[in-house]
Amino acid sequence: RSIVPEAPWYLRRPVRVFRVAVLGFTLYQTGKAAGHTEALQDPDGMVKTLVKAILESQHVSSRGAKPEAHGADSPLQVHVKAVGERVLAATRAWVAHETARLEAELEAAKARGEYLGDL
């Protein structure tokens, strides 16, 4: 039954669509508020639930999750160690370069009289 029974179909249909949209939005907001309330009441439980959901999405069972152990001489460990050493060497070189560049800029600022000292 329509709200306005004597209204033509081209007025009743938009009213019906509007009511369904408002009902859907109301249900969405109610569920969202309930989720927020649940998260605020038990934040640690919510974090555990999220972690469990992420692990399950990656096909890792919480009961049977046993990470694969790799020995020190396994190809994966050798590769990780080599890459780590290269990244560490590159990082040290970059830090040394940036330190030298900043020190040169500081000396140039002192020579121009723009250095205000340690504030």
C-alpha positions as a Markdown table, in Angstrom:
| # | Residue | x | y | z |
|---|---|---|---|---|
| 1 | Arg | 0.0 | 0.0 | 0.0 |
| 2 | Ser | 1.3 | 3.4 | -0.9 |
| 3 | Ile | 1.5 | 6.4 | 1.4 |
| 4 | Val | -0.5 | 8.4 | -1.1 |
| 5 | Pro | -2.8 | 5.8 | -2.8 |
| 6 | Glu | -4.2 | 8.3 | -5.3 |
| 7 | Ala | -0.8 | 9.3 | -6.5 |
| 8 | Pro | 0.3 | 8.2 | -10.0 |
| 9 | Trp | 2.9 | 5.5 | -10.4 |
| 10 | Tyr | 5.6 | 8.0 | -11.4 |
| 11 | Leu | 5.4 | 9.6 | -8.0 |
| 12 | Arg | 4.9 | 6.3 | -6.0 |
| 13 | Arg | 8.0 | 4.6 | -7.4 |
| 14 | Pro | 10.5 | 7.4 | -6.4 |
| 15 | Val | 9.0 | 7.5 | -2.9 |
| 16 | Arg | 9.4 | 3.7 | -2.6 |
| 17 | Val | 13.0 | 3.9 | -3.8 |
| 18 | Phe | 13.7 | 6.7 | -1.3 |
| 19 | Arg | 12.2 | 4.7 | 1.5 |
| 20 | Val | 14.4 | 1.7 | 0.7 |
| 21 | Ala | 17.5 | 3.8 | 0.4 |
| 22 | Val | 16.8 | 5.5 | 3.8 |
| 23 | Leu | 16.2 | 2.1 | 5.4 |
| 24 | Gly | 19.4 | 0.7 | 4.0 |
| 25 | Phe | 21.4 | 3.7 | 5.2 |
| 26 | Thr | 19.8 | 3.5 | 8.6 |
| 27 | Leu | 20.7 | -0.2 | 8.9 |
| 28 | Tyr | 24.3 | 0.5 | 7.7 |
| 29 | Gln | 24.8 | 3.3 | 10.3 |
| 30 | Thr | 23.3 | 1.1 | 13.1 |
| 31 | Gly | 25.8 | -1.7 | 12.3 |
| 32 | Lys | 28.6 | 0.7 | 12.1 |
| 33 | Ala | 27.8 | 2.2 | 15.5 |
| 34 | Ala | 27.5 | -1.3 | 17.0 |
| 35 | Gly | 30.9 | -2.2 | 15.6 |
| 36 | His | 32.4 | 1.0 | 17.0 |
| 37 | Thr | 30.9 | 0.2 | 20.4 |
| 38 | Glu | 32.2 | -3.4 | 20.3 |
| 39 | Ala | 35.7 | -2.1 | 19.4 |
| 40 | Leu | 35.7 | 0.4 | 22.2 |
| 41 | Gln | 34.5 | -2.1 | 24.8 |
| 42 | Asp | 37.2 | -4.7 | 23.9 |
| 43 | Pro | 40.1 | -3.2 | 21.9 |
| 44 | Asp | 42.5 | -6.1 | 22.5 |
| 45 | Gly | 39.8 | -8.6 | 21.5 |
| 46 | Met | 39.2 | -6.6 | 18.3 |
| 47 | Val | 42.9 | -6.6 | 17.5 |
| 48 | Lys | 43.1 | -10.3 | 18.0 |
| 49 | Thr | 40.0 | -10.8 | 15.8 |
| 50 | Leu | 41.5 | -8.7 | 13.0 |
| 51 | Val | 44.9 | -10.5 | 13.2 |
| 52 | Lys | 43.1 | -13.8 | 13.1 |
| 53 | Ala | 41.1 | -12.7 | 10.0 |
| 54 | Ile | 44.2 | -11.5 | 8.2 |
| 55 | Leu | 46.0 | -14.8 | 9.0 |
| 56 | Glu | 43.1 | -16.8 | 7.8 |
| 57 | Ser | 42.8 | -14.8 | 4.6 |
| 58 | Gln | 46.5 | -15.8 | 4.0 |
| 59 | His | 45.5 | -19.5 | 4.5 |
| 60 | Val | 47.3 | -19.7 | 7.8 |
| 61 | Ser | 45.5 | -21.6 | 10.5 |
| 62 | Ser | 45.8 | -20.3 | 14.1 |
| 63 | Arg | 46.0 | -23.9 | 15.4 |
| 64 | Gly | 48.4 | -25.4 | 12.9 |
| 65 | Ala | 50.6 | -22.4 | 12.1 |
| 66 | Lys | 54.1 | -23.6 | 12.3 |
| 67 | Pro | 56.6 | -21.4 | 10.5 |
| 68 | Glu | 59.1 | -23.2 | 8.4 |
| 69 | Ala | 62.5 | -23.2 | 10.1 |
| 70 | His | 65.5 | -22.4 | 7.9 |
| 71 | Gly | 69.0 | -23.3 | 8.9 |
| 72 | Ala | 71.9 | -20.8 | 8.9 |
| 73 | Asp | 73.2 | -22.3 | 5.6 |
| 74 | Ser | 69.8 | -22.4 | 3.8 |
| 75 | Pro | 69.6 | -20.5 | 0.5 |
| 76 | Leu | 67.0 | -18.2 | 1.9 |
| 77 | Gln | 69.1 | -17.2 | 4.9 |
| 78 | Val | 72.2 | -16.7 | 2.7 |
| 79 | His | 70.2 | -14.5 | 0.3 |
| 80 | Val | 68.6 | -12.5 | 3.2 |
| 81 | Lys | 72.0 | -11.9 | 4.8 |
| 82 | Ala | 73.6 | -10.8 | 1.5 |
| 83 | Val | 70.8 | -8.4 | 0.8 |
| 84 | Gly | 70.8 | -7.1 | 4.3 |
| 85 | Glu | 74.6 | -6.4 | 4.1 |
| 86 | Arg | 74.2 | -4.5 | 0.8 |
| 87 | Val | 71.3 | -2.4 | 2.2 |
| 88 | Leu | 73.3 | -1.6 | 5.4 |
| 89 | Ala | 76.4 | -0.6 | 3.3 |
| 90 | Ala | 74.3 | 1.6 | 1.0 |
| 91 | Thr | 72.5 | 3.2 | 4.0 |
| 92 | Arg | 75.8 | 4.0 | 5.7 |
| 93 | Ala | 77.2 | 5.5 | 2.4 |
| 94 | Trp | 74.1 | 7.6 | 2.0 |
| 95 | Val | 74.3 | 8.9 | 5.6 |
| 96 | Ala | 77.9 | 9.8 | 5.2 |
| 97 | His | 77.1 | 11.6 | 1.9 |
| 98 | Glu | 74.2 | 13.5 | 3.5 |
| 99 | Thr | 76.3 | 14.4 | 6.6 |
| 100 | Ala | 79.1 | 15.8 | 4.4 |
| 101 | Arg | 76.6 | 17.8 | 2.3 |
| 102 | Leu | 74.9 | 19.3 | 5.4 |
| 103 | Glu | 78.2 | 20.1 | 6.9 |
| 104 | Ala | 79.3 | 21.9 | 3.7 |
| 105 | Glu | 76.0 | 23.8 | 3.7 |
| 106 | Leu | 76.6 | 24.8 | 7.3 |
| 107 | Glu | 80.1 | 26.1 | 6.6 |
| 108 | Ala | 78.8 | 28.0 | 3.6 |
| 109 | Ala | 76.1 | 29.6 | 5.8 |
| 110 | Lys | 78.7 | 30.5 | 8.4 |
| 111 | Ala | 80.9 | 32.1 | 5.7 |
| 112 | Arg | 77.9 | 34.2 | 4.4 |
| 113 | Gly | 77.0 | 35.2 | 7.9 |
| 114 | Glu | 73.6 | 33.5 | 7.8 |
| 115 | Tyr | 74.4 | 31.0 | 10.6 |
| 116 | Leu | 72.6 | 32.1 | 13.8 |
| 117 | Gly | 74.2 | 29.5 | 16.0 |
| 118 | Asp | 72.6 | 26.9 | 18.1 |
| 119 | Leu | 69.2 | 28.2 | 19.2 |
